[in-house]
C-alpha cells in the first residue's frame, strides 16, 4: 500500500467511525449536502459506513436560489441515484423580500439566505445533530472547531467553550436546547479530498473541471455569468475564459480560477501546487479577517 493510500485509509476509518457514532448517539441527525466535492466525499463515506443498509439520516440542502444551474441538476440526480432522502429548504421570507447577491452586501445576504435558513430548517424538522463537510485546513476559525461541536440555544457556537476530544473519545451528550454540529472530515486536506475522489472514482460536479465559460472581472476575481439574472455593469461584457471552480456556492459570490485541468489527475496535480485555500475564491469570506468566525457564532456552518 502506498503512503497516500495508507493515509486515506486511516482518514476513511476515522470518518466512518464518526458517522456511526453520530447515527447511534443522536435521536434525529441530518447530513448537510451542499453539492460540492466535500459533500460528495461525505455522502460516499456515509454509504460505506452503513452499507448494505441505506443511510440512516436524510440529506439537507439550503437552497438560496442562486446556486449554479449545474449544481441543482447534479444534486437532484445524485439524490435519486443514491436513493437518498433529500430535504431542500429556502428562507421564503428572505426570498420574498428580494434579497439577492447583487443588491445586498455579502454578509447580510449570507446571514439571511444561509444562516437563518439553516436554523429554520433544523428547527422545523427537529434535528439534534447536523453533519457537515467542513475541514480544518480551509480557514482558521474552522481549525479551532471540534469534530463534535456543541451549539447553544439558537444554534450559536461559542469557540471559548469547547469540549476536549482526546484519542477519538467523543462526547455526544446534549443539555436541553443544545444541538450538535459534526464534522467527520475535519482532519482531511483539500489534497486528501481530491486523492480520495480519484482513488474511489467518486463523481463530482462538472464545474470543478476546466472549461470555456462566460466570465466577467470583478476586482481581481472572475465571476461566471450563469443565467440572465446576472446584473452586468455598463462597462461589462462577458468573455469566454478557460476556468474551473475550486469551491462551489452562489454563483455571483464564487470566483473561478484560470486552469487547464480537465481531468481528475490534472486537478490533483494543480491542487498540490497551489498555496491559497480554496475559500479565497468565496467572496463571502473576504470582507474582514474574522468574518467566518462571526458567521459561525451566528449559526453558519
C-alpha positions as CSV (number, residue, x, y, z in Angstrom):
1,X,0.0,0.0,0.0
2,X,1.4,3.4,-1.0
3,X,1.9,6.2,1.6
4,X,-1.1,8.2,0.2
5,X,-3.3,5.1,0.2
6,X,-2.4,4.4,3.8
7,X,-3.2,8.0,4.9
8,X,-6.5,7.9,3.0
9,X,-7.4,4.5,4.6
10,X,-6.8,6.0,8.1
11,X,-8.8,9.1,7.3
12,X,-11.6,7.0,5.9
13,X,-11.8,4.8,9.0
14,X,-11.9,7.8,11.3
15,X,-14.7,9.4,9.3
16,X,-16.7,6.2,9.2
17,X,-16.3,5.8,13.0
18,X,-17.6,9.4,13.5
19,X,-20.6,8.8,11.2
20,X,-21.6,5.7,13.0
21,X,-21.1,7.4,16.4
22,X,-23.4,10.2,15.2
23,X,-26.1,7.8,14.0
24,X,-26.1,5.9,17.3
25,X,-25.6,8.9,19.6
26,X,-28.4,11.3,18.4
27,X,-32.2,10.9,18.0
28,X,-32.5,12.8,14.7
29,X,-29.3,13.6,12.8
30,X,-29.2,15.1,9.3
31,X,-26.4,15.4,6.8
32,X,-25.8,18.7,5.0
33,X,-25.5,18.3,1.3
34,X,-24.0,21.4,-0.4
35,X,-23.3,19.6,-3.7
36,X,-19.5,20.3,-3.6
37,X,-16.6,17.9,-3.6
38,X,-16.6,17.6,0.2
39,X,-20.3,16.8,0.3
40,X,-19.7,14.2,-2.4
41,X,-16.9,12.6,-0.3
42,X,-19.1,12.7,2.8
43,X,-22.0,11.1,1.0
44,X,-19.7,8.3,-0.3
45,X,-18.3,7.7,3.2
46,X,-21.8,7.6,4.7
47,X,-22.9,5.0,2.1
48,X,-19.8,2.9,3.0
49,X,-20.4,3.3,6.8
50,X,-23.9,1.8,6.7
51,X,-23.7,-0.5,3.6
52,X,-25.7,-2.6,2.7
53,X,-28.4,-0.6,4.7
54,X,-29.5,2.8,3.4
55,X,-28.0,5.9,5.1
56,X,-30.0,6.3,8.3
57,X,-30.5,10.1,8.0
58,X,-31.7,12.5,5.3
59,X,-29.7,15.0,3.3
60,X,-30.4,18.7,3.8
61,X,-29.6,21.3,1.2
62,X,-30.1,25.0,1.9
63,X,-31.1,26.5,-1.4
64,X,-30.6,30.2,-1.7
65,X,-32.0,30.0,-5.3
66,X,-28.7,31.5,-6.6
67,X,-26.6,28.3,-6.9
68,X,-25.1,27.4,-10.3
69,X,-27.6,25.6,-12.5
70,X,-25.2,22.6,-12.8
71,X,-25.3,22.3,-9.0
72,X,-29.0,21.9,-8.8
73,X,-29.3,19.3,-11.6
74,X,-26.3,17.4,-10.1
75,X,-28.0,17.5,-6.6
76,X,-31.3,16.1,-7.9
77,X,-29.6,13.3,-10.0
78,X,-27.3,12.1,-7.2
79,X,-30.1,12.1,-4.6
80,X,-32.2,10.0,-7.0
81,X,-29.3,7.6,-8.0
82,X,-28.3,7.0,-4.3
83,X,-31.9,6.7,-3.2
84,X,-31.2,9.4,-0.5
85,X,-34.0,11.3,1.2
86,X,-33.4,14.9,0.2
87,X,-34.8,17.9,2.1
88,X,-34.5,21.3,0.3
89,X,-35.1,24.4,2.3
90,X,-35.2,28.1,1.3
91,X,-35.8,31.1,3.5
92,X,-39.0,32.2,1.9
93,X,-39.2,35.4,3.9
94,X,-35.8,36.4,2.6
95,X,-36.7,35.4,-0.9
96,X,-39.9,37.4,-0.8
97,X,-38.1,40.5,0.4
98,X,-36.0,40.4,-2.7
99,X,-32.6,39.8,-1.1
100,X,-30.1,38.7,-3.6
101,X,-26.3,38.8,-4.1
102,X,-26.4,41.9,-6.2
103,X,-28.5,44.4,-4.1
104,X,-27.4,43.1,-0.7
105,X,-23.9,43.1,0.8
106,X,-22.4,39.6,1.0
107,X,-22.5,39.4,4.8
108,X,-26.2,40.2,5.1
109,X,-27.1,38.0,2.2
110,X,-25.3,35.1,3.8
111,X,-26.9,35.7,7.1
112,X,-30.5,35.7,5.8
113,X,-30.3,33.2,3.0
114,X,-27.9,30.7,4.5
115,X,-27.5,31.1,8.3
116,X,-31.1,32.0,9.1
117,X,-32.3,29.4,6.5
118,X,-30.2,26.7,8.1
119,X,-31.6,27.5,11.6
120,X,-35.1,27.5,10.2
121,X,-34.6,24.0,8.6
122,X,-33.0,22.5,11.7
123,X,-35.8,23.8,14.0
124,X,-38.6,22.9,11.6
125,X,-37.5,19.2,11.4
126,X,-36.3,18.9,14.9
127,X,-32.8,17.8,14.0
128,X,-30.5,17.4,17.0
129,X,-27.2,16.9,15.1
130,X,-26.2,18.3,11.7
131,X,-23.3,16.6,9.9
132,X,-21.2,18.9,7.7
133,X,-18.2,18.7,5.3
134,X,-16.1,21.4,6.8
135,X,-12.3,20.8,7.1
136,X,-9.8,22.4,9.4
137,X,-7.4,23.4,6.6
138,X,-10.0,25.6,4.9
139,X,-10.0,28.6,7.3
140,X,-8.6,29.5,10.7
141,X,-11.9,29.6,12.6
142,X,-12.7,26.1,11.3
143,X,-9.3,25.0,12.6
144,X,-10.5,25.9,16.1
145,X,-13.6,23.7,16.0
146,X,-14.0,20.2,17.4
147,X,-15.3,17.3,15.4
148,X,-18.4,17.2,17.7
149,X,-19.1,20.8,18.1
150,X,-21.9,21.8,20.6
151,X,-24.3,24.6,19.6
152,X,-26.1,26.6,22.3
153,X,-29.8,27.6,22.0
154,X,-30.3,29.4,18.8
155,X,-27.6,27.2,17.1
156,X,-24.9,29.6,18.2
157,X,-21.2,28.5,18.5
158,X,-19.0,29.7,21.4
159,X,-15.4,29.0,20.5
160,X,-14.3,29.6,24.1
161,X,-16.4,26.7,25.4
162,X,-15.5,23.6,23.6
163,X,-15.2,20.1,24.9
164,X,-11.8,18.2,24.8
165,X,-11.5,15.4,22.3
166,X,-8.7,13.1,23.2
167,X,-7.8,9.9,21.4
168,X,-11.0,9.8,19.4
169,X,-13.1,9.9,22.6
170,X,-16.2,11.9,21.7
171,X,-18.9,13.4,24.0
172,X,-22.3,13.3,22.2
173,X,-24.4,14.4,25.2
174,X,-26.5,17.5,24.9
175,X,-28.1,19.7,27.5
176,X,-31.7,20.9,26.9
177,X,-32.0,23.2,23.8
178,X,-28.4,22.4,22.7
179,X,-27.7,20.8,19.3
180,X,-24.6,19.4,17.7
181,X,-22.6,20.0,14.6
182,X,-20.5,17.1,13.5
183,X,-17.5,17.3,11.1
184,X,-16.3,13.8,10.0
185,X,-13.7,15.1,7.5
186,X,-12.2,17.8,9.8
187,X,-8.8,16.2,9.6
188,X,-8.7,15.9,5.8
189,X,-6.9,18.4,3.5
190,X,-8.0,19.6,0.1
191,X,-5.4,17.3,-1.4
192,X,-6.7,14.4,0.6
193,X,-10.2,15.0,-0.7
194,X,-9.0,15.0,-4.3
195,X,-6.8,12.0,-3.9
196,X,-9.7,10.1,-2.3
197,X,-12.1,11.2,-5.1
198,X,-9.6,9.9,-7.7
199,X,-9.0,6.6,-5.7
200,X,-12.6,5.9,-5.2
201,X,-13.9,7.1,-8.5
202,X,-16.4,9.5,-6.9
203,X,-18.4,11.6,-9.3
204,X,-18.1,15.3,-8.7
205,X,-19.8,18.3,-10.2
206,X,-18.6,19.3,-13.7
207,X,-17.9,22.8,-12.5
208,X,-14.7,21.5,-10.9
209,X,-13.2,20.8,-14.3
210,X,-11.8,23.5,-16.6
211,X,-14.0,24.6,-19.5
212,X,-14.6,27.7,-21.6
213,X,-17.1,29.7,-19.5
214,X,-18.6,33.2,-19.8
215,X,-16.8,35.3,-17.2
216,X,-16.6,38.9,-16.0
217,X,-13.9,40.5,-13.9
218,X,-14.9,41.9,-10.5
219,X,-11.8,43.4,-8.9
220,X,-9.2,40.6,-9.0
221,X,-11.8,37.9,-9.2
222,X,-13.6,36.3,-12.2
223,X,-17.3,35.6,-11.8
224,X,-19.3,33.4,-14.1
225,X,-22.5,34.7,-15.8
226,X,-24.6,31.7,-15.2
227,X,-28.1,33.0,-16.1
228,X,-29.9,36.1,-17.2
229,X,-30.4,37.4,-13.6
230,X,-26.7,38.4,-13.6
231,X,-26.6,42.2,-13.2
232,X,-23.9,43.4,-15.7
233,X,-22.4,46.8,-15.2
234,X,-22.5,49.3,-18.0
235,X,-18.9,48.7,-19.0
236,X,-19.0,44.9,-18.6
237,X,-19.3,42.2,-21.3
238,X,-18.8,38.5,-20.6
239,X,-15.7,36.9,-22.2
240,X,-15.0,33.2,-22.6
241,X,-12.3,32.0,-20.3
242,X,-10.9,28.6,-19.6
243,X,-11.7,28.3,-15.9
244,X,-12.7,25.9,-13.2
245,X,-14.0,26.3,-9.7
246,X,-12.2,25.1,-6.6
247,X,-15.3,25.6,-4.4
248,X,-19.0,25.9,-5.2
249,X,-21.6,28.2,-3.8
250,X,-23.9,31.0,-5.0
251,X,-22.6,31.8,-8.5
252,X,-22.4,35.7,-8.1
253,X,-20.2,35.2,-5.0
254,X,-18.0,32.4,-6.2
255,X,-14.9,33.1,-8.3
256,X,-13.4,30.9,-10.9
257,X,-9.7,30.3,-11.4
258,X,-8.0,30.1,-14.8
259,X,-7.0,26.5,-15.4
260,X,-6.4,23.8,-18.0
261,X,-7.2,20.9,-15.6
262,X,-9.8,18.9,-17.4
263,X,-9.2,15.5,-15.7
264,X,-9.1,14.3,-12.1
265,X,-5.4,13.6,-12.4
266,X,-4.7,17.2,-13.6
267,X,-6.8,18.6,-10.7
268,X,-4.8,16.7,-8.2
269,X,-1.6,17.9,-9.7
270,X,-2.9,21.5,-9.7
271,X,-4.1,21.3,-6.0
272,X,-0.6,20.1,-4.9
273,X,0.9,23.3,-6.3
274,X,-1.4,26.0,-5.1
275,X,-0.7,27.8,-1.8
276,X,-4.0,29.6,-1.2
277,X,-7.0,27.9,0.4
278,X,-10.0,27.3,-1.9
279,X,-12.0,29.6,0.4
280,X,-10.0,32.5,-1.1
281,X,-12.4,32.3,-4.1
282,X,-15.5,32.7,-1.9
283,X,-16.4,36.4,-1.8
284,X,-18.5,35.9,1.4
285,X,-15.2,35.1,3.3
286,X,-13.2,38.2,2.3
287,X,-15.0,41.1,4.0
288,X,-12.8,41.1,7.1
289,X,-10.4,38.9,8.9
290,X,-12.9,37.4,11.3
291,X,-15.9,37.2,9.0
292,X,-16.1,33.4,9.0
293,X,-15.9,33.1,12.8
294,X,-18.6,35.8,13.2
295,X,-20.9,33.9,10.8
296,X,-20.2,30.6,12.7
297,X,-21.1,32.1,16.1
298,X,-24.5,33.1,14.5
299,X,-25.2,29.6,13.3
300,X,-23.4,29.3,10.0
301,X,-21.6,26.1,9.1
